Amino acid sequence: MSALLVLPLSGCATVRPLSELYPPIMDQDELSRPYVKIAVIECSSERMGNMEAISRQDYDWAHNELRERAYRLGADAVVLPEVRIERDTFLFFPSSLIKVKGVAIKFR
C-alpha cells in the first residue's frame, strides 16, 4: 500500500538534463571571484574528412567534453578554452584531429 502512495509523488519531481549541471565555460573578464586552478583538461577526437568539413557540432562536442570532464573533477567553471583542428591522413583518406584544452577552476 505504501508503494502506491510513493509512486504518484515521484512523478512530480523535475529532472534537469545533466548538461545543465556541467560547469560553464567562462572568459577571463567574467571571473569576479578568486579561484584556484584544479587541472588542465585535454581531449581529442579524430574524424574522417577534410578540415573544411568540420561543423558546429564538432565545436559543440569539444566544449561539452571540457564541461563534462570539469564536472567529474568537481570544478565550478572552465577558463581559457582552446580548440585546435589539425589535418592528418588515414591511409589515403583525409582526416581531421580535433584537440580541445581548458583549465578547470574552483572558486574560493
WOJOMO-V182591 format. One record per helix or strand of 2 or more residues. SS is the DSSP state (H for helix, E for strand). FROM is the first residue (numbers start at 1). TO is the last residue. If there is no record, write none. Layout:
SS:FROM:TO
SS:FROM:TO
This chain:
H:2:10
H:18:21
E:24:26
H:28:30
E:35:48
H:51:53
H:56:73
E:77:90
E:93:107
